[in-house]
Amino acid sequence: LATPYRTLQEGLTAAGLAGTANVYVRNGSYTTGLVPAGAHVYGGFPIGTAFTIDNRDPLAGLTIVTAAAAQPAFEANTAGARVILDGFSLAGNNVGAYGIDHQNVNIDARSITIRQFTDRGIRLRNPINPTSPQFTQNISVQLVNVLSQQNGADGLNVVGPFDLRIDSCAFDANVQEGVDLGPLYAMNGLTSTADVSYSRFSNNGSEGFDASLARPTNQTGGGLFDIAFRGCTFSGNGLDGLLIDQEYEDPTGPTVWSAKSVVRDCTASENALAGSHVDFDGLGETMLHNVRATANSTDGVQITSETISGHAVVSSSHMAGNLGAGLRVTSGTGN
């Protein structure tokens, strides 16, 4: 405490040398930081008060990290122990590229506001090794109380195999999707997951949440997807409010990739296309329960398929005031 680091990067570098370490950050303005594996970085410590955990306020938004032009505010790309980012306001000022740019490391992001980046608010990557895909494992990501707004592309963009948990977050007024799983891959013998609860996806230029599910083209065998939405709101988006798109169809024969999705206690309203849309391009089953879909410009709930039909259950739901059907089901040819 007597000799604090003068810059955020000095503290992060020291944490990297330690292997696993806490980095406590006073309120103020800082520049871009490269976050090593094992660093647990906490903002929200007020100036002018005793430096104690009890005095910390991670929701105040007064620990500000501003990204340089075409750079991320936080970058984490070294495999190793989990990274934690907690209690920051990330400012793109329409010049920084990403709020959080992450690759190859498990990460928790909590109580973070991300605004006005030229590209994605959060970019998550887990590259698949085309020569040794069996060694690619899921990366665990947890986002809690994260606001990603007014970014030039997506609020959150995910590519690769992940176990993704989103709780009490908001993705608003982004130029493209609020969240784009583009795509979420399931590896052979593994299950990729997206568990989304009590979050808001509103006024984005494309889908509020676009869950594209795919299998790696170089893999045979089988993989699974487990997708769940609870208590979420999808409103005012430029395309579908929620799109679950199973894109792992196999044109040469039956595929052994499959998905299970549950949407319950959610509201979808005033979207430019459907409130909720499930597209069965491969094997899968979905349940929509206690869903409220109103005032959407096409259908309230839309279920579609191409060559492979899935199994859908819609129960205890309210679909009214949509310009298309309340519930529309369209099957692919041959089904």
N, C-alpha and C positions, 0 to 999 in steps of 0.2 A: 504493500500500500504506500510505502514511503517513496518508492521509485517506480511508478507505473510506466508502462510502455507509452511512447509518445504517439504512435500510430497504431491503427488496427492491424495492419499487416505485420508489424513487429510482434504483437501478441500472438497472432496466428502462426507465425513462423516458429516462435518458441514452443507453442503447443505441438507442432509437428515434430520437433526435436524430442519432446517428452514422450511421444507415442500416444498417450491419451491424457487430455488435460482440459480443465475448465478455463474459459476466457471470459472475464467479466468486463463489461464495457460501460463506461459512464455515458450519460446522455450527452449529445453533441453531434457534430457532423463529421463523417468519415468518408474515405474514398474506397474504391473497389478492393475486395479482399479475396485471396486464394486460400481456401479452407482445406487444411490437411485432414486425412482420415484420423478419426479419434478425437477431433476438436469439438467441444461442447461450448457454444458461443452464446452468451446471454447478455442482452441489452436491458435498458430500463432502470439503470442505477442513477438516481437524481444527483445533480450537482448541488453542493451546499449542504448536504446532510451526511450523516454517518454512513459509511459504506457497509451496509448490512443487507442480508437477504430480506429481512422484514421490511426494509424501506424500498425494495425494488418494485417498480410498476411496469410490467412488460406491455401493458395495453396503452400506455401514454403516447406512444409513437414519437418519442423525443430522442431516440437513438437512431440517427439517420445515416444511411449509407447511400451515397450518390455514385452512380456508375459513370465512368469516363465514356467518351464517344465510342460507339460500336463495341463496348465491353460489358460484361455482366457486373452486377453489384457484388454478388457472391458466386464464386466458382468452386466446385468440389468435384475433382476428377481422379483422385488417387484411391485405389481399392484398399480396403482395410476396415478398421473399426468404425462403427456408426458415427455419423456427424449429426449434431443437434444445432439448429439455429432457432433462437427464441427471443422475441421482444424487439423487433426492428421495423423501421419504416424504410423501404427501398425505393429510391427515387430515380426514375429514368430520365425525366425532364425532356422526353422525346428525342434523346440522343443516345442513351445507353441501350444496349441490345437486349439483355435479359436481366430479370431480377435475380433469379437463381438458375445457374447453368450447372447441371449435375450429371455425372456419368460414373458408373461402376462402383458406387458406394451406397450403402444403406443410409437413409437420412430421415430425420424428424424435422419438420418446420412448423413452428408454433407461434401464434400471436405476431404475425408478420403482415404488413401492408405493402403491396407492390403496385406501383402505378406508373403509367406513361413510359413504358419501354417500347422501342421501335419494333421489336420482334415479340417473342413469347414472354409472358410474365415469369413463368417457370418452364424450363426445358429439362426433361428427364430422358436419359439415354442408357440403355443396357445393350450394347452392341452384341449381335450374334456372331460367333466365330464360324465362318462358313466351312473351314477345314476341320474343326473339332467342335461341332455344335453340342455334343453330349456334355461338354464341360461348362456350358453356359447355364447358370442358375438364376432363379428369380432374385431381384433386388427388392428389398422391403422399404416402402416409403409411407410415411404418415404425415398428413397435413391436418392441422387442427387450428381453427380460428385464423385462417389465412384469407386475406382479401386481395384478389388480383383483378385490377380494373384498368380500363382505358389503355390497353396495350395494342400495339400495331398489328399483332397477329392473334394468337390464342392466349387466353389467360393461363392455361396449363396445357402442355403438349407432352405426350408420353409415347415412346417407341421402344419396344422390346418386351421381354418377359418380366413382369413385376407382380408383387403383392402390394396393392395400392389401397390405402385407407384415407378417406376424406371425411372430416367431421366438422360441422359448424363453420363452414367456409362460404365465401361469396365470390363469384366470377361474373363480373358485370361490365357491360359496355366495351367489350373487346371487339376489335375490327373483324376477327374471324370467330372461331368457336370459343365459348366459355372454357370448356375442357374438350380436348381432342385426344382420344386414345387412337393414335394414328400410325400403325395399329398397336394394340396390345397382342403380343405373341404368347402362345402356350407351347412350351417345349415338349418333346416326346417324353411321356411318362410323368409329366409334371402338371400342376394346376396353377394357372394364373388367376388372380383375383382382383376385383375392384369393389370395395365396400364403401358406399357413399351414404352419409346420413345428415339430415337436418342442415342442408346446404342450399344456396340460392344460385341460380343461373339465369340471368336476366339481361335483356337488351343487348345481346351480342349479335354481330353481323351475320353469322351462320347459325349452326345449332347451339343450343344452350349446352348440351353435353352430347358429344358424338363418340360412342363406344364402338370402334371398329375392332373386331376380333379376327385374328388370322393365325395360320400355321406357317412356320418357316418353309420356304419352297424346297429347301434341300433336305427335309426330314420326312421319314416314314415312321409308322407306328401309331401313336395316339397321344393327344393332350386334351386337357379340360379347361374350361373357363367357368368361374363362379362369380356372378355379377349380382350385386344387390343395391337397391336404392330404398331409403326409408326417410319419410318426412321431408322431402325436398320440394323446391318450387322451381318451375321452369316457365318463364314469362317474357313476352315481348321480344323473342328472338327472331332473327331473319329467316330461319328455315324451321326445322322441327325443334320443339322444345327439348325432347329426349329422343335420340336415335340409338338403338342397339342393333348393330349391323354384323351379322355372322358371315364373314367373308372367306371362310376356309373350305368352300366347296371344292370338290375334286372332279374335274371334268372327265377323268379317265376311269372312274369307278367310285364305289362307296368310300367315304372318308370315315376315319375313326376318331376325328376330332369332334368334340361336342361341347355345348354350353348350357348352363342353367342360369336363368336370370329371374329375379324377383323385384317387382316395383310395387311398393305398398305405401299407403298414407302420403301420397304425393299429389301436387297440384300442378297442372299445365294449362296456361291460359294466354290468349292474345299472341300466340306465335304465328308466323307467316305461313307455315305449313301445318303439320299435325302437332297435337300436343305431345303424344307419345307414339313412337313408330318402332316396331320390331320387324326386322327383315331377316327371314330365315333363308340364308343361302347354304346352310349346312345343318347337320343334325343338332337338335337342341329343344329345350322346353322353357317356357316363360310363364310367369304368373303375374297378373296385375290385379291388385286387391286394394279396395278403398281408394281408388284413384279418382280425382276430380279433374275433368278435362272440359273447359268451357271457353267459348269465344275465340276459338282458333280459326284461322282462315281456310283450312281444309277440314280434315277429320279430327275428332277428339282423340280417338285411338285408332291407329292403323296397323294392321298385321299383314305383311306381304311375304312372298317366297318366290324363288326362281325354280330350279329343278328339284330341290329337296324341301319338302314341307316339314315344319316343326309342329310342336304341340303347344298350344296357347290356352290359358285359362284366364278369363276376366270375371271378377266377382265383386259384388257389393260396391259398385262404382257409379259415378254420376257424370254423364256426358251430355251436355246441353248447350244450345246456343252456338254451335259450330257451323261454319258456312258449308261444310261437307256433311258427311255422316257422323253420327255420334261414335259408332264403331264400324270400321270397314275391314273386311278380310278378303284378301286377294291371293289365290293359290297359283303356284307355278304350273307350267304345262306338265301333263302326265301324272298329276297328283289328284 
